[in-house]
Amino acid sequence: MRCPIDGSALVITDRSGVEIDYCPQCRGVWLDRGELDKIIDRSASYSAPPPPPQHSRDDRSDHGYRKKKKRGGFLDELFDF
């Protein structure tokens, strides 16, 4: 099967029991009928990580500068080609 965007050959991979067609060139992802439903079902069983501990205002070790960390989810694990 060819990528509808750039015409290169699609690669089929298995991620968490779901077959995913993706293009290694443009990184487009195509799902067949029912695959999105499987992904949604798996997301319902995903439990979010616990929130980070709260720091008191007296803790000045970070001087008020904190980087926000991206919260990962099951899709990060699913689409890490």
N, C-alpha and C positions, 0 to 999 in steps of 0.2 A: 504494500500500500504506500502511496506517495503523500507527502505533506501538501495540503492544499495551499499553504502560504509560499513555500520556496521550492517545492517539487522534490526534495530529497526523500530518501527512504525512511519510513517510520520504524522505530524500534519498539518492540513489545517487551514489557517488563512486568514482573509480578511484585506488587507492593501490598503486603498485609492481606494476601488472598484475593486481591483485585488486579486484573490484568489491565495495564495502562499502555496506550499507544502514545509515544512522544517523538518529537523531532529533535535529534541531537544538534541541529544547526540553529533553529530559531527557538528551541525549547518549548514549543507549543505542545499542549497535552490534549488528547482526544479520548473520550470515554464512550464505550458502547452502551446500549440500552441496559439498564439495571446496575451498572457500575457506580453511578452517582448515588443510587439508593444504598448500596453496600457501604460507601464511604460515609454517608449520613448516619447509617445505623452504627457504624464504628465510632463516630464522633459523639453519639449519645452516651456511649460507655466510657468515654475519655474523662478522666478526672483531672481537673486543673491543679497545678502545684499549689502548695500552701503559700499564703502571702508572706513576704519577708517580715522579720521582726521589726517592730517600731523602735526607732531610736529616740531617746529623750533629747530635748532641746539643749541640754548641757553637754552633749557629745559634740565637741567641736573638732574632732579629728578630720572630718571631711570638709570643713570650712564652708559648708553650705553648697558645695559643688558635688552633685551626684549625677552620674550617667544613668539614664533610664535604660533598663535592660529590656530587650524584646522578649515577650513571653512566647515561648514556643508552643506549638500544638501538634496534633497528630498529622496535620497536613505538611508541616516542616519535615517530619520523618518520612512521609509518603512521597514527597516530590523532591528528594535530595539526589538528583541524578549525578 
